[in-house]
Each structure stands twice: as C-alpha cells, then as structure tokens.
Amino acid sequence: MQSPLFGYTEQQSQDRYTVQNPQLLRVALTGHDDVLARKGAMVAYQGLMDFDGEYQTQSQRRARAHTGEGLDLMRCSGQGTVYLANLAQYIHVVDVDQEGLTVDSSYVLALDSALHTEVIAVDSQYGISGSGKYQLNISGRGKVALMTSGQPLMMQVTPDKYVNVDADAIVAWSSSLRVQMQAQTHASNIRRRRGNTGEGWELNFLGQGFALVQPSEVMPPQNVQIGQGVGAQFGVGQHGAHAQNQNNAWN
C-alpha cells in the first residue's frame, strides 16, 4: 500500500515534549515524572501507560465553584509515549520559570506535574461588579503545552510600550506584568460615537514581559460529549457573558 499518509510518521526526539505536527503533541514519559493533561486529550500512546483522574484539593474545588476557572486534568504515568491533541488546536510548548505564566485554563493542553496552579482575579478598571476576569496562574519550573485557534502572535511588553488585547483573544501572559481590564467604549464618550464598534472588553498590559494573542475571539469548544454535538464556551469580550451583562447596563 502506498500513500502520502505514510509520510506522517513519528518524530524522533530525545525531548520530553515534541510537537509532532502543529496540532499534535508527543510526550515521552520513560525516565520522566508524570504529566498532567486535559481530560480526554489522549489520541494514542505506546508502551505501558496508566491514565487516572487528577485529584483536586478542597481549595481548588472551592475556587472552581466560585470562579468557573480551573483545570479538568488526568494524570498520565508509565513507561512510553503519549500523544495529546484537542479539536485540532495549534499546540505550543512554553518553559515556565520564576517569572510565572498566567493563562486562561481553556487553552491548557498539558503541563508538568511539578508545576503549581492558582486561580487569580483580573479586576475591571471601573470597579464594575461582575465585569472582572478570572485566570490561572502557573508557577514553578517546568513546561506547559498551550493551545490556540490558529497561529498566534507574541507581543512584547516593555516599560515604554504597553499593549492592549481583546479579552477574548488573549491566551496567556507573563505573570510579572501589571494588567487591568477595561471597556473599549465607556460612558463618558459613548454619545460621541457614530455606532457600535463590535469591540467589548480588553486587557491592558504594562511592565516587562509578553502577551500571547490568538487570531480568534472565540475559545475552543469545551466539555464536548459524544452524541451531544459541539458547544462553544465564550470568553468575556463582546460575545461573553460578563460583557453581555455590561452591554445591557449601558443600554
């Protein structure tokens, strides 16, 4: 049998994390610690592997209940190689160091089990109740595999060049950055505008670091169940639940 398909063979590498192709991640477990992956993300594996639901502490369950932010993870252990993917999203491996990484949990595919995660809040510039955003702060030393809808843009933030990003397009940023949530249109000048711009909430970044942006304002579908179709979970920009509440407040 012959076909161009036989060209898509396994990438040989000594690295723990290898991007097999832009939408498929290869993780070597032999001689390494366990890896935590998004539940249901395994598409194939080789060797003697074990998959188990990851235990959540009481504080993690409480934070998830109050904010909706958190990770549904499985622990992958054993001797061999596991392949991970999620709805053909583009995959990017990031080294986390003392600087730390802040990310929306919807974009996390896998991470080293030694890393620590904590839910943090990003408040609105105007102190409007219910208009903030919750994110996941990842600290320690290790690797995280992130997903994006399409090829992303890495924006450098410096003390003399701050960056504004649509709240539905932001994927991750350096935890050292100062960040504030603000509305693209606010009450003081809304009457001077000729119409709706289609823009909602944005995040303002200051300091020294980076902000990772995807070319899409819709998160990847989450919690997909076989036979139930695919439902998209939206963020907090113009199309998000928090922004919809805010738009209603302006009307």
Order of alpha helices (4+ residues) and beta strands (2+ residues): beta-beta-beta-beta-alpha-beta-beta-beta-beta-beta-beta-beta-beta-beta-beta-beta-beta-beta-alpha
